[in-house]
């Protein structure tokens, strides 16, 4: 680095390089530009960058986890704003079971197709029942957090299995 661009007598933080760009022609009365460049990012920033990159690369595989966390936040918000919303959400838990019955009448299935339909209906019905109960009583009341966790693990496992086989 030449002596014209090196900072002289200026105190800087440890690990920071300060580069002064000399005055340009036509800017005689103006102060010079100062560019502060950190030497290297901190360990925390590097760790967050690694975790963020991993989450971004595997965002499709983690879709059920994102939905479960969103449901947890929505249930907590609904409980705080209007606990009675759980009473309105309770009938929606029967929706997947009605879907299963309608699908079986229109397009009867046997074997693995019926098993997957029943599993999806049961999982969705359980998730909607949890949402209604959590909105009424709070998402962390009693055994609701365990119910949430078991539903999350089941949904994430089924999601990964389906993604690998299709």
Buried (B, 14 or more C-beta within 10 A) or exposed (E): EEEEEEBEEEEEEEEEEBEBEEBEEEEEEEEEEEEEEEEEEEEEEEEEEEEEEEEEEEEEEBBBBEBBEEBBEBBBEBBEEEEEBBEEBBEBBEEBBEBBEEBEEEEEEEEEEBEEBBEBBBBBBBBBBBBBBBBBBBBEEEEBBEBBEEBBEBBBEBBEEEEEEE
